Amino acid sequence: MNTGHRRLSQGDLEMILVSHERYVSGRSGGRRAMLKFVDLSGLDLAGRRLDDADFTGCVFDHARLIRTQLERAVLFGCDLRKADLRGANLRRADIRGACLRGANLSLADLTQADFREGKIGIPHPEKGLTALRHEVRSGEADEVNFSGATLDQSNFNGVSAFAADFSDCSMRGAKLTGANLKDANLAGALLEGADVVGANLEGARFNGAVLAGCDIDKAKIDKADMTGCLRSPVADGTSLQTLGQAIAEAESWARSGGKDGTPALMDRLDLRPLLDGLKGRRLPAMSARGACMVGMDLSGVELQGANLENADLRGAILRGADLRGARLGGANLVKADLRGAQLGPLPIGANRTLPADLTSARLRYTQLQQADLTQAGLKQADLRGADLTGAVLVGAMLAGAELGEVEGLNLAA
């Protein structure tokens, strides 16, 4: 493809990448990559460390950037059509005026990335930078695969993302004012606090999306599928007081070894009004079957032997939680944070243990780094796109589990 840009070979690019990686790591001889208006189409940059690199106006058509580190990188006005950016780190990247049509950004981290319109200065083909032609380019993300990506606080104002796939994305606080998301797939997306004023969401699929704090009525939603959407919780003083009393009774039961109080019974309740009220609490044997805990901060909570079957825990923070022996069959843990969580067997008597049960649980894009999953029942669980780096899986049962694009899977650990 003749782009009119200076073409780099893979070998030439390699020297620049090595020099930039030395620059990023603070080693001598390093130099920041400044590759403006260069043709990199079809080249391989997968897994490289390119934080803060400047690629203004470059062409990446069909380039490989799988898991590439591009934090704060400048991709202003770039042509990224059909580029493979699966799992790439693009936090706070400048992607204004870029064309991403047909690119694959599944599982990418695009937190605070800027996709808006941009005005770019294009060098003259013969006179170069001495005769710039300025051109305003709209952000283009039509038919992009963003499935499972993190787009929290990203800026899509005025961007076209027609028929893009945002399924199971985290888009908390994203700015989508005036954006065109007609016919987009937002099934299961976490859109808490997203600004969609004036956005075109006609024909979009929102099946099971979380819309708490998102004023969807100020967008164009004709023919949009809103089946099973989760709106803002309704909180009142009486229900909060009742939940508070149940938590206090449960902690008393835990402290007294079962002599006082009683385990918490919260089946099918919406616990979101508690905010971070369960963080670090002692709630062993709690029953919260089918309960809604979407996006809640449950870090450090003690839920040994708890029954959380079919609970909705999408995007919940369970970092360092004690879930030994917990029953999580059928639970929805998509994009939940379970880093360092204990999901091993719970001792229940002499030579007896109770394994954690996650049969048929939805664990897509879940963070399970350093988690203990010893003997955990993961039969028919959906672990696609999950990160199991450093997780312990000794004796775990994975029959029928879906393991596509799982990162860091080590069954010998």
N, C-alpha and C positions, 0 to 999 in steps of 0.2 A: 504494500500500500504506500503510495507516494503522498506524504503529508506535507512536504515542503520544509520540514524540520531537519536539523542535522541528525543523522542516524548514528547510533552507537552500536558497536558489536557487543556480544556477551563478554568478551575479554576486556574491552575498554571499560565496560561498566563495572567489571569485577574490581579493577584497580581503584575506581572511585568509591565503591562500597567499602572496601577494606580501609581506605583512608578515612572515610567518614566514621566507621566503627571505632577506629583509633581516636578520632576526635571526641566521640560521645563518651568513651571510657576514660578520657583524660590522658591518654598515652602520647608520647612524643611522636612527631611526624604525622599527626592526624590533621585532617582538613575537612571542614563542613562541605557537604555535597551541595553544590549550587548548579543544578541541571535545568536551566530555563529553556523552554522551547526546543526540547530534544525529543527525538523519536525513539521510544523504548518499547514499541509494540512487539509483543510476542516474547519479550525477554523474561528471565527468571530472577526475581528478587525475593523469593519465598524464604521466610524465616530470618531475614536480615534485620539488623538494628539500624533504623534510619530515622530515629527521633530527631525533630527539628530540621530535617533536610528540606531544601527548597526545590520543588519540581514545577514551578509556575509554567503553565501552558504546555506541559509535556504530553506526549501521546503514549498511553499505556494499553492500547487496544490488544485484547487477548493476552496481556502480560500475567505472569504468575506472582502473586503477592500474598500467598497463603501464610497466615500467622506472622506477617511482617510487622515489625515495630515501627509505627509511623506517628507516634504521639507528637502533637504540636506541629506536624509536618505541613508544609505549604503545598497544596494540590490545587491552587487557584487556577481556574480556567482549563483544567486538564481534561483530556479525552480518555475516559476510563471504560469505554464501551467494551462489554464482554470480558473485562478483567476479572481475575479470580482472587478475591480478597477475603476468602473464608478465614474466620478467626483472627483477622488482622486487628492490631491495636491502633485506632485512629482517634484516641481521646484528644479533644480540643484541636483537632486538625482543621485547617482552613480549606474547605472544599467548595468555596463560593464559585459560582459560574461554571462548575464542572459538569461534564456529561457522563452519567453513570448508566446509561441505558443498557439494560441486559446484563449488568455486572452481578457477580455473586458475592454478597457481603454477609452471608449466613454466619451467625455466631460472632460477628465483628463487634468490637467495643468502640462505639461512636459517641460516647458521652461528651456532651458539650461541643460536638462538631458543628460547623457552620456550613450549611448547604445553600445559602441564599444567592440571589443575583449578584454578579460582580462585574466591574468594568475593567477590562484587561487591555493592556497596551501590546499590540502585535508588531514585531519588528518587520521592516521592509525586507522583501526577499533578497535585495541587492545591497541596500544602504544600511541594513541592520538596525541597531538601536538609535541611530541618528535620525531616523524617519519613522516614528511610531504611528500606527493607526489604532485608534481606540475603538473598542467594541464592547457593548454591554451584552453579557451572556446570562441567561436565566439558568438557575439550577435545574438539572434534568435528571430525574431518577425513575423514569418510566420503566415498568417491568423489571425492576431490580429485585433480587432475592435478598431481603433483610431478615429472613426467618431466624428467630432466636437471638437476634442482635440486641445490643444494649444501646438505646438512643436517648437515654435520660438527659433532659435539658438541652437537647440538640435543637438547632434552629432551621426549620423547614419553611419559614415564612415565604409565601409566594412560589414555592418550588412545585414542579410538576412531578408527581409520582403515580401516574396513571397505571392501574393494574399491578402495582408493586405488591410484593408479598411481605407483610409485616407480622405474620402469624407468630404468636408467642413471644413477641418483642417486649422489652421493657422500654416504655416511652414516657416515663414519669416526668412531668414538667416540660415536655417537649413543646416547642412553639411551631404551630401549624397554621397560623393566621393566613388566610387567603390561599392556602396550598390546594393543589388539585390531586385528590386521592380517589378520584372516580374509579369504581370497580376494583379498588384495592382490597387485599385480604388482611384484615386486622383481627382475625379470630384468635381469641385468647390473649390479645395484647393487653399490657398493663399501662393504662393511659391516665393514671391518677394525676390530677392537676394539669393536664395538657390543655393548651390554648388552641381551640379549633374554630375561633370566631371567623366567619366568612369562608371557611374551608369548603371545598366541593367534595362531599362524601357520598355522592349519589351512587347507588348500586354497590357500595362497599359492604363487605361482610364483617360484622362485629360479633359473631357467635361467641358467647362466653367472655367477651372482653370486659375489663375492669374500667369503669368510667367514673369512679368516685372523684368528685371535684372537677369534673370535666363537663362544661356546659355545652353538651352536644346539640342542644336546641338552637344554638346560634350559628349552626353550620347547615349546609344544604344536605339533607339526609333522605331525599326521595329514593324510594326503592331499596334503601339500605336494610340489611338483615340484622336486627338488633336482638335476635333470639338469645335468651340466657345471659344478657348483659348484667353486670353487677354495678349497681349505683351506690351513692354515698349511704353509709349506715345511718339509721335513725336512732339517736341516743336520747334517753331521758334519765332524770335523776333516780327514779325508782329502780329501773333495770340496772343501772350502774351500781347502785347501793346493794342490790341483790347479788350481783356478780362479785362485788368486793367482799361480802359476807361469806360467799361460797369459797373464795380464795383463802380467806382467813381461817375458815374451818379446815380446809385441806392442809394448810401449813401446820395447823395445830395437830392434825392427825399424823403428819409426817414427823413432827418433833417428838410426839409422845409415843411413837411406835404403835399407833393404832388405838391407844387408850382414850384419847379425846378427839373430838371433831369427827370429820368424815371426808372421804375423797370427794373431789369436785365432780359434779355432774353437770355437764354443759353440752349435751347432745343437741345437734342441729341449731345451736345458737349462733348469732352473729356477734363475734367477740371483738370486732374492729373498734368499737367505741372505747375499749380499754387502752387503745394506743400501745404504749410500751409497758402496760400494767402487769404483764406476765413475765417480763424480763427478769431472769435470775431467780424466779420464785420456785419454791419446793412444792411440786404438785404430782407426786407419784400416784399411779393408779387412776389418774384423772380420766373421765370418760367424756370425749368430745367428738363422738361419731357424727360425721356430716357437718361439723361446725365450720364456720367461715372465719379464717384467720389470715386472709390475704394481706400481704405486705406488712404484717405485724413484726415488731422486734421481740423475738423470743430467745435472744442470745443468752446462753448460760442457764436456761430453764431446766429444771429437773423433772422429767416426765417418765421415770422408770416404770415400765409395765403399763403405761397409759394406753387407752383405746382411742386411736385417732383414725379409725377406718373411714374412708371416703371423705375425710376432711379436706377443705380447700385451703392449702397453704402456699399458693402461688406467690413467689417473690418474698416469702417470709424469711426473716433472719433467724436462723437456728444455730448460729456459730457457737461451737463449744457446748451445745445442749446435750444433756444426758437422756438418751432415748433407748437405753438398754431394755430389751424385752418389749419394746413398744409395738403395738399393732397398728400398722400404717397401710394395710391392704386397701388398694383402690384409691389411696389419697392422691391429691393433685399437688405435687411439689415442683412444678415447672418453674425454673429460674429461682428456686429457693437457695439460700446460702446455708449449707450444712458443713462448712469447713471446720474440721476438728471435732465434729459431733461424734458422740459415742452411740453406736448402733449395734454393739455386740451383744452377747448373751447376758441375761440378768440372773445372778445366783438366787435361787428360791429355796434352797435347803441343802442338806448333805448330798453332795455329788449330783445336784440337780440344777439345771439352768433353763432359762426361757429365752430362746433366740428372738431377735427382732423380726417382725414379719412385714415385708414390703411387697407382697404378692400383688401383681398387676398395678403397682403404684406408677404414677406418671412422674418421671424424674428427668424429663427433657431439659437440657441446658442447666442442670443443677450443679452447683459448686460443692463437690464432695472431697476436695483436697484434704489430705491428712485425716480423713474420717475413718473410724474403726467400724468396719462392716463384717467383722468376724462372725461366721456362721449365719449371717443374715439371709433371710428368705427373699430372694429377688426374682422368683419365678414369674415369667410373663411381664416383668417390669419394663417400662419404656425408658431406657437410659440414653437415648440418642442425643449426642451433643454434650453429654455430661462430662465434667472434668474430675477424673478419679486419681489425679497425680498424688502419689504418696499415700493413697488409701490402703487400708489393710483388708484383704478379701479372703483370708484363710477360711476355708470351709463354707464360703458363701455359696448359695444355691442360685444358679443363673440360668436354669433350664428355660428355654423359650423367651429369654430376655432379649430386647432389641438393643444392640450395641453399636449401631452405625455412628461413625464420627466421634466415638468416645475417646477422650484424651487421657493418657497416662494410665491405661488399664494394665495392671500387673497382677495376674492371678497367682503368681508364685510368692508374692509378698505376704 
